[in-house]
Amino acid sequence: MSSHKSSILVSNRFRAARKHGWRAVLGVVFLAAVLTAHTEPVRAASHHRMVIEGQGEPTVVFEAGLGDTLDTWRPIQMEIAGQCTRTVTYTRAGYPGSAAASGTRDAATVVNELRWELARRNVRPPYVLVGHSLGGLYMQYFARQYPEEVAGLVLVDSTHREQQLPNESSARRAGRAVVLYMPLIVRREFNDSILAGEQVSASPPPPAVPTIVLSSTRALRGETPASRALAARFQDELAKEFPGARHVRVFERGHYIHVDRPEIVTEAVREVVGCTS
């Protein structure tokens, strides 16, 4: 979006906000900050399916993994919202309930769209970011690019920036016909995951905020001992990259820790937020 169009949009929003008091005005100020603080272009508002529950600060923002929607976080969101602080779950563009996805589906695009939607709904920082799998890679980008907005991080068996998912062409060459049956948005995110990793690698160093890295220990179907060892090493490296991060290995659990053991993720989020019993 051009600076001229951004100025017109903010001006129009400000005139409307004056009719609804200073709470609305503050929301416009935050929207203006999002529009003007970018070195990257902010895309036009893509409305996302979003659920906001609970009260308090910081706000916990959940990011789902490849192929998942906000529903994957529902039990955990209910626990955090009911006993801790405000929570936000949402479904990325292109998935059911959200607007169509435009542009490259890389980390910069996804995070830009998320920040726009948070601003549009007047959900201001600070945020505790929670990301699973590829969603964890997106949240790493968010934390590195906008550290002033981030109060903490919980990475749930997150993709490492160098743990590149194979793109569609390489998957086909390897005989992975399953890629052909993926929904289009999943294929697009799958293909652009390498670019997302490169964007995280090119980002500033991670901020020194409370961080917990949760990693699985059970091998995926078809995973070799060598690939399992590499995945474990990536999780160790991820924990070392974030200053003071605590690494928790969840034994005898696979990639979907938040589904198999939601209480572990819930307690990690509560710890980072600071509302543990």
Beta strands, then each sheet from edge to edge (+ up, - down):
strand 1: 50-53
strand 2: 59-63
strand 3: 87-90
strand 4: 127-132
strand 5: 150-156
strand 6: 211-216
strand 7: 246-250
sheet 1: 1+ 3- 2- 4- 5- 6- 7-
end
